[in-house]
Amino acid sequence: MKVVVLASGSEGNCTFISSGNYRILIDLGKNAKYIKEQLNNINEDASLINAIVISHTHKDHTSALKVFLHQFHPLVYLTKKQLDDLDFLKDYDNVVFYDEEFYIGDIKISSIHTSHDVSDSRNFVINVSGMRVVSLTDTGYLNHKYFKVLSNCDYYLFESNHDVEMLLNGKYPTWLKQRIVGTLGHLSNKDSSFYLAKLIGENTKKIVLMHLSHENNTEVKALETLWDTFREYEIDFKNVVCAKQDEVTGVCDDKNTVRG
């Protein structure tokens, strides 16, 4: 089992997951050259990717898709609504539609509906090698009905997009600030820390804070907000890191070939 965040942020998002002979990518932002290089850096071959799973169709999650598919022809898992946003996939033979739950080899993926300004936004709980990995970004809020399926998982890749004060006092236009803080936007540091305080449990091994804004957040602010909230809830959990926009972030690796 290997889970590595290849990129996370406004410029592009991609996470690598493997189990046995199956290798998948969650989203494919940035560009194909970057993705290939980072896979090589973690001793993986881009040509061996079995499937790409799309969470939603915003450019920072799909910008490398067209070139990567032309070079390597993996399966692409997405919803029917998402296909309408990606015209170039309508002539691509290796499209598979997913709904609530599906398998890629021995990797079981459960999707949940999330709240983002796009035709169909999903996030995932990935069951791999007996571990449960939550991949959750790009949502304005988290519906309480999903708390049970998201609770006490082993690894959380969890959005902590912005510091509200930095955002509201920053240079973004008003309409964009309203979009980000709205129910179809992104989770703030405070939102993220509150949800994680409710969700993590005795099985939880690591948290990776995802999709940090380069304009409206810092790693220090994201981590301090989480520590403050955990103290309020008397939670003693320290294995937390922030994912990078241009570097890999190791989540877990049975063979200990990825650090982070």
C-alpha positions in Angstrom: 0.0 0.0 0.0 1.2 3.5 -0.9 -0.5 6.8 -0.6 1.3 10.0 -1.8 -0.1 13.4 -2.5 1.7 14.5 -5.7 0.3 18.1 -5.7 -2.3 20.0 -3.7 -3.3 23.6 -4.2 -5.0 26.1 -6.6 -2.6 25.2 -9.4 -3.3 21.5 -9.4 -4.2 18.5 -7.4 -3.3 14.8 -7.7 -3.0 11.9 -5.3 -1.4 8.5 -6.0 -2.7 5.3 -4.4 -1.5 1.8 -4.9 -2.5 -1.7 -3.6 -1.0 -4.9 -5.0 -0.9 -4.6 -8.8 -3.3 -1.6 -8.9 -2.2 2.0 -9.2 -4.7 4.9 -9.3 -4.6 8.6 -9.3 -7.3 10.8 -7.6 -7.6 13.8 -10.0 -5.0 15.0 -12.4 -4.2 18.6 -12.2 -0.9 20.5 -12.9 0.5 19.1 -16.1 1.5 15.6 -17.4 5.2 16.3 -17.3 5.0 17.2 -13.6 2.9 14.2 -12.8 5.3 11.8 -14.6 8.3 13.4 -12.9 6.8 13.1 -9.4 5.7 9.5 -10.0 9.3 8.7 -11.0 10.5 10.4 -7.8 8.4 7.9 -5.7 9.6 5.0 -7.8 6.4 4.7 -9.8 5.9 4.5 -13.6 3.2 6.6 -15.2 2.6 4.0 -17.8 1.5 1.5 -15.1 -1.4 3.7 -13.8 -4.5 1.7 -14.1 -7.1 4.4 -13.5 -7.7 8.0 -12.8 -10.7 8.9 -10.6 -12.1 12.4 -11.1 -13.7 14.2 -8.1 -14.9 17.2 -10.1 -14.1 18.9 -13.3 -12.5 22.2 -12.3 -9.2 22.8 -14.2 -7.0 22.4 -11.1 -8.2 18.8 -10.9 -8.2 17.9 -14.6 -5.7 20.1 -16.5 -3.2 17.2 -17.1 -5.8 14.8 -18.1 -5.9 15.2 -21.9 -2.2 14.8 -22.5 -1.8 12.0 -19.9 -4.6 10.0 -21.5 -3.1 10.4 -25.0 0.3 9.1 -23.7 -0.9 6.2 -21.5 -4.6 5.4 -22.0 -5.6 4.4 -18.5 -9.3 4.0 -17.4 -11.0 7.2 -16.4 -13.7 7.0 -13.7 -16.1 9.8 -13.5 -19.9 10.5 -13.3 -22.2 11.1 -16.2 -22.6 14.7 -15.3 -18.9 15.2 -15.2 -18.5 13.8 -18.7 -20.7 16.7 -20.0 -18.0 19.1 -18.8 -15.1 17.3 -20.5 -16.0 17.0 -24.2 -12.7 15.5 -25.2 -13.5 12.4 -23.2 -16.7 11.6 -25.2 -14.5 9.9 -27.9 -12.2 8.2 -25.3 -12.8 4.5 -25.1 -11.7 3.9 -21.5 -14.4 5.8 -19.6 -16.1 4.2 -16.7 -19.0 5.8 -14.9 -19.1 5.6 -11.1 -21.8 6.3 -8.6 -21.9 5.7 -4.9 -19.5 2.7 -4.6 -17.1 0.9 -7.0 -13.9 -1.2 -7.1 -10.7 -0.8 -9.0 -9.0 -4.1 -8.5 -9.0 -4.6 -4.7 -9.3 -0.9 -4.0 -12.8 -0.1 -2.9 -14.0 3.5 -3.3 -17.1 5.0 -1.8 -18.1 8.4 -3.1 -20.0 11.1 -1.2 -21.7 14.2 -2.7 -20.1 17.4 -1.6 -20.9 21.1 -2.1 -18.9 23.0 -4.7 -19.8 25.3 -7.6 -19.5 22.6 -10.3 -21.9 20.2 -12.0 -21.1 17.2 -9.8 -18.7 17.3 -6.9 -17.6 14.1 -5.1 -15.1 13.1 -2.5 -14.0 9.7 -1.4 -13.4 7.1 1.2 -10.8 4.7 -0.2 -10.5 1.2 1.3 -7.1 -0.1 0.5 -5.1 -2.9 2.1 -7.4 -2.9 5.1 -7.0 0.9 5.6 -9.5 3.7 5.1 -8.3 6.9 3.5 -10.5 10.0 3.3 -9.8 12.3 0.4 -11.9 15.4 0.9 -11.3 18.8 -0.7 -13.3 21.5 -2.6 -16.5 21.7 -0.6 -18.2 24.6 1.2 -19.4 22.4 4.0 -19.7 18.7 5.1 -23.2 17.3 5.4 -23.7 15.7 8.8 -25.2 12.5 7.2 -21.6 11.6 6.0 -20.0 11.8 9.5 -20.5 8.1 10.1 -18.8 6.9 6.9 -16.0 9.4 7.5 -15.4 8.7 11.2 -12.4 7.0 12.7 -10.6 6.4 9.4 -6.9 5.7 9.2 -5.7 8.6 7.0 -7.4 12.0 6.3 -6.4 14.1 3.3 -8.6 17.0 4.3 -9.1 20.5 2.9 -7.9 23.5 5.0 -8.1 26.1 2.3 -8.0 29.5 3.8 -7.8 31.7 6.9 -11.0 33.7 6.9 -9.3 36.9 8.2 -6.6 36.7 5.6 -9.1 36.2 2.9 -11.5 39.0 3.9 -8.6 41.4 4.3 -6.8 40.3 1.2 -6.7 41.5 -2.4 -9.4 39.2 -3.9 -12.5 40.9 -5.3 -15.6 40.8 -3.2 -17.4 38.3 -5.5 -14.5 35.8 -5.2 -14.2 36.2 -1.4 -18.0 35.4 -1.2 -17.5 32.4 -3.4 -14.7 30.9 -1.3 -16.5 31.4 2.0 -19.9 30.3 0.7 -21.6 27.0 0.9 -20.3 26.1 -2.6 -16.7 27.1 -1.9 -13.9 25.8 0.3 -13.4 24.8 3.9 -11.6 27.3 6.0 -9.0 26.3 8.6 -11.6 26.7 11.3 -14.2 24.6 9.4 -11.6 21.9 8.7 -10.4 21.7 12.3 -13.9 21.5 13.6 -14.8 18.6 11.3 -11.6 16.8 12.0 -12.1 17.1 15.7 -15.5 15.4 15.2 -14.2 12.7 12.8 -10.8 11.4 13.9 -10.6 8.4 16.3 -8.4 5.8 17.7 -7.6 4.3 14.3 -6.4 7.6 12.9 -2.7 7.6 12.0 -2.1 10.8 10.0 -3.8 13.9 8.8 -2.7 15.8 5.7 -4.1 19.3 5.3 -4.9 19.9 1.7 -5.5 22.6 -0.9 -4.0 25.5 1.2 -4.4 28.8 -0.6 -1.1 30.5 -1.4 -2.8 33.9 -1.1 -5.1 33.4 1.9 -3.4 30.9 4.2 -0.1 29.7 5.6 1.0 26.4 6.9 1.5 28.0 10.3 -2.0 29.3 10.5 -3.6 26.1 9.3 -1.7 24.0 11.9 -2.2 26.5 14.7 -5.9 26.6 14.1 -6.0 22.8 14.2 -4.0 22.6 17.4 -6.2 25.2 19.1 -9.3 23.4 18.1 -8.0 20.0 19.2 -7.0 21.5 22.6 -10.6 22.8 23.0 -11.9 19.2 22.4 -9.1 17.7 24.5 -7.7 15.8 21.6 -4.0 14.8 21.7 -3.0 14.1 18.1 0.1 15.5 16.5 0.8 13.6 13.3 -0.3 16.4 10.9 1.4 17.8 7.9 0.5 20.3 5.1 0.5 19.1 1.5 2.5 21.1 -1.0 1.7 22.6 -4.4 5.0 21.6 -6.0 6.3 18.7 -3.9 5.2 15.2 -3.0 3.8 14.6 0.5 4.1 11.1 1.8 1.0 9.8 3.6 1.8 6.1 4.1 4.0 3.5 2.5 4.4 -0.1 3.6 7.9 -0.2 2.0 9.0 3.1 3.6 10.2 4.6 0.2 8.3 7.9 0.6 8.9 10.3 3.5 6.7 13.1 4.6 
